[in-house]
Amino acid sequence: MMTHAASETGGIANGAGMLPLLLPRAVSGRGKVSAETPARAKLADTGNGLAALIVLGRDDAGRPHASWFGEADAVAAAQAAELMGMVSIIVADGDRRALAGKLPQGRLFASGKAFVPFVKAALFDQIASHVSAEQRAVLEAGAGGRQAAASSGAATASSDSPKFTLPDDWSKIVANSLVLAYSVDDESWFEAAVVETKGVDEVVLRWRDWPEMPNFVRRRQHVALMHPAYAADGVAR
């Protein structure tokens, strides 16, 4: 059952005429869609589907993230944006449709959060030019400070957890090593933590920044090593 307010803002055509398009009501602020809702919003054809909403924000390291979500996920995606300290805007004609077509598709988790991949800074800045002043303040603040307060208890509980290590050779990859793994869906490399090794050739990994996602397996030769000068929270020195 949808508990988030929604309003009919447009439609998409099929053989029988116009189908109603339901999108979240436009209100400004964290996690909410932009107040600049068009009278008749048209979905952007991204090649993989029709984008109704763009979610964007920065992580605790200040890195930009953005992705699009379809009509069926628009309400849940707006709620996920709020939960993660991000913002969302409705996709309409013109620039927003073009920008949505350059983004990867996001995914929703049962936890209520969403997978919103990294994007290039220039693309992020173009999208950010379409948010409200209140939303811009959220983007500039970044997600780190807001999430830190909410997760302080969990951080304290996990303070004794092993820190990540940076192996300098593929043969030295062990549990809690931090490496780079390639995501085919996003066509990008992301930090991944080694959960365990399997034999001499395979490693079980999890995405460091998306622990909700399931573990996955890669061959050692299919992961990349981090530069020894790489600095990040949780890396042993």
C-alpha positions in Angstrom: 0.0 0.0 0.0 1.3 3.4 -0.9 1.4 5.7 2.1 3.2 8.6 0.4 1.1 11.2 -1.1 0.8 11.1 -4.9 -1.0 13.1 -7.6 -1.8 12.6 -11.2 0.6 14.8 -13.2 0.4 13.4 -16.7 0.3 10.2 -18.7 1.8 8.0 -21.3 0.1 6.9 -24.4 -0.8 3.3 -25.5 -3.2 1.9 -27.9 -6.2 2.7 -25.7 -5.3 6.3 -25.1 -3.6 8.0 -22.2 -2.6 6.0 -19.1 -2.4 8.1 -15.9 1.1 8.8 -14.6 1.3 8.9 -10.8 4.3 10.7 -9.3 5.0 12.1 -5.8 3.6 15.5 -5.0 6.1 18.2 -5.6 7.4 19.6 -2.3 10.8 21.0 -1.7 13.3 19.7 0.9 15.4 16.7 1.6 14.4 13.6 -0.2 11.4 15.3 -1.8 10.9 16.0 -5.5 11.4 19.5 -6.9 8.6 22.0 -6.6 9.0 22.7 -10.3 6.6 20.0 -11.4 5.3 20.4 -15.0 1.6 20.3 -15.7 2.1 17.2 -17.8 5.3 15.3 -17.0 6.6 13.0 -19.8 8.8 10.1 -18.9 12.3 10.0 -20.4 13.2 7.0 -22.5 16.7 6.0 -21.2 17.1 3.0 -23.6 16.6 0.5 -20.7 13.2 1.9 -19.5 11.3 5.1 -18.8 12.7 7.4 -16.1 10.2 9.2 -13.9 12.5 10.4 -11.1 16.2 11.2 -10.6 17.8 10.7 -7.1 21.1 12.4 -6.4 23.4 13.2 -3.5 26.9 12.9 -2.1 28.3 10.2 0.2 30.3 10.8 3.4 33.5 11.3 1.2 31.8 13.9 -0.9 31.6 11.8 -4.0 28.6 12.4 -6.3 25.9 9.8 -6.9 22.9 9.9 -9.1 20.5 7.4 -10.8 17.0 7.3 -12.4 14.0 5.3 -11.3 10.9 4.3 -13.2 7.3 5.3 -12.6 6.5 2.2 -10.5 9.4 3.0 -8.1 9.1 6.8 -8.0 7.4 7.1 -4.6 9.7 4.5 -3.0 12.7 6.1 -4.5 11.8 9.5 -3.2 11.4 8.0 0.3 14.7 6.2 -0.1 16.3 9.5 -1.0 15.1 11.1 2.2 16.3 8.1 4.2 19.8 8.4 2.7 20.0 12.2 2.9 19.7 12.7 -0.8 17.2 14.6 -2.9 15.0 13.7 -5.9 13.5 15.6 -8.9 10.8 14.6 -11.3 12.0 13.9 -14.9 10.2 16.1 -17.5 10.8 17.3 -21.0 14.0 19.0 -22.0 17.2 18.9 -20.0 16.0 16.6 -17.3 15.1 13.9 -19.9 18.5 14.2 -21.5 20.3 14.0 -18.2 18.3 11.0 -17.1 19.4 9.2 -20.3 23.0 9.6 -19.2 22.5 8.0 -15.8 22.5 4.4 -14.6 19.2 2.9 -13.3 18.9 2.8 -9.5 17.7 -0.2 -7.5 15.6 -0.3 -4.4 16.4 -2.5 -1.3 14.1 -4.1 1.1 15.7 -1.9 3.8 14.1 1.1 2.2 17.4 2.4 0.9 18.5 2.5 -2.8 21.5 1.7 -4.9 22.5 5.1 -6.4 25.8 4.6 -8.3 28.7 7.0 -8.6 28.6 9.5 -11.5 31.0 12.0 -12.9 31.2 15.4 -11.2 30.3 17.3 -14.3 27.1 15.3 -14.9 26.2 15.6 -11.2 26.6 19.4 -11.4 24.3 19.6 -14.4 21.6 17.7 -12.6 22.1 19.7 -9.5 21.3 22.8 -11.4 17.6 21.7 -11.5 17.1 21.3 -7.7 15.5 23.8 -5.4 17.5 26.1 -3.1 16.6 23.9 -0.1 17.6 20.8 -1.9 20.9 22.4 -2.9 21.7 23.0 0.7 21.2 19.3 1.4 23.6 18.4 -1.5 26.2 20.8 -0.3 26.1 19.5 3.2 26.6 15.9 1.9 25.2 12.8 3.5 28.0 12.1 5.9 27.1 14.3 8.8 23.4 13.3 8.8 24.2 9.6 8.5 26.9 9.8 11.2 24.4 10.8 13.9 21.9 8.1 12.9 24.6 5.4 12.8 26.7 6.4 15.8 25.4 3.5 17.9 26.2 1.0 15.1 29.6 2.5 14.6 30.4 2.1 18.3 29.2 -1.5 18.3 31.4 -2.3 15.4 34.5 -0.4 16.6 36.3 -3.7 17.2 35.8 -5.0 13.7 39.0 -5.7 11.7 40.2 -2.8 9.5 40.7 -3.2 5.8 44.1 -3.9 4.4 45.6 -3.0 1.0 47.4 -6.0 -0.5 50.3 -5.2 -2.8 50.0 -8.4 -4.7 47.1 -10.6 -5.9 48.6 -13.5 -3.9 48.2 -11.5 -0.7 44.5 -10.9 -1.0 42.9 -12.3 2.1 39.7 -11.6 4.2 39.2 -7.9 4.9 41.4 -6.9 2.0 40.1 -3.8 0.1 40.2 -4.1 -3.6 38.4 -2.8 -6.7 35.8 -4.8 -8.5 34.1 -4.1 -11.8 30.3 -3.7 -11.9 28.9 -4.7 -15.3 25.6 -3.0 -14.7 27.3 0.3 -13.9 30.3 -0.1 -16.2 32.5 1.2 -13.4 35.0 0.0 -10.7 34.0 0.3 -7.1 35.7 -0.5 -3.7 34.9 -4.1 -2.6 35.9 -5.8 0.7 37.0 -9.4 0.7 34.7 -11.6 2.8 36.6 -14.8 2.3 38.8 -16.7 -0.2 37.8 -19.8 -2.1 40.7 -22.0 -3.0 43.6 -20.4 -4.7 41.7 -18.6 -7.5 38.4 -17.0 -6.2 37.4 -14.5 -3.6 34.0 -13.7 -2.2 33.4 -9.9 -2.1 30.9 -7.4 -0.9 30.5 -3.8 -2.1 32.0 -1.6 0.6 29.5 1.2 0.2 26.4 -0.9 -0.4 26.4 -3.6 2.3 22.7 -4.3 1.5 23.7 -5.9 -1.8 24.5 -9.6 -1.9 28.0 -11.0 -1.8 29.5 -12.0 -5.2 32.5 -14.0 -6.4 35.4 -12.9 -8.6 38.6 -14.5 -9.7 41.7 -12.9 -8.3 42.9 -11.8 -11.7 39.6 -10.0 -12.3 40.0 -7.6 -9.3 42.2 -4.6 -9.2 44.6 -3.5 -6.3 44.4 -0.2 -4.6 47.3 2.2 -4.7 49.2 2.0 -1.3 48.7 5.7 -0.9 45.0 5.4 -1.0 43.4 6.9 2.1 39.9 6.0 3.3 38.1 5.4 6.6 38.6 1.9 7.8 41.9 1.2 6.1 44.6 -0.1 8.4 47.8 1.9 8.5 
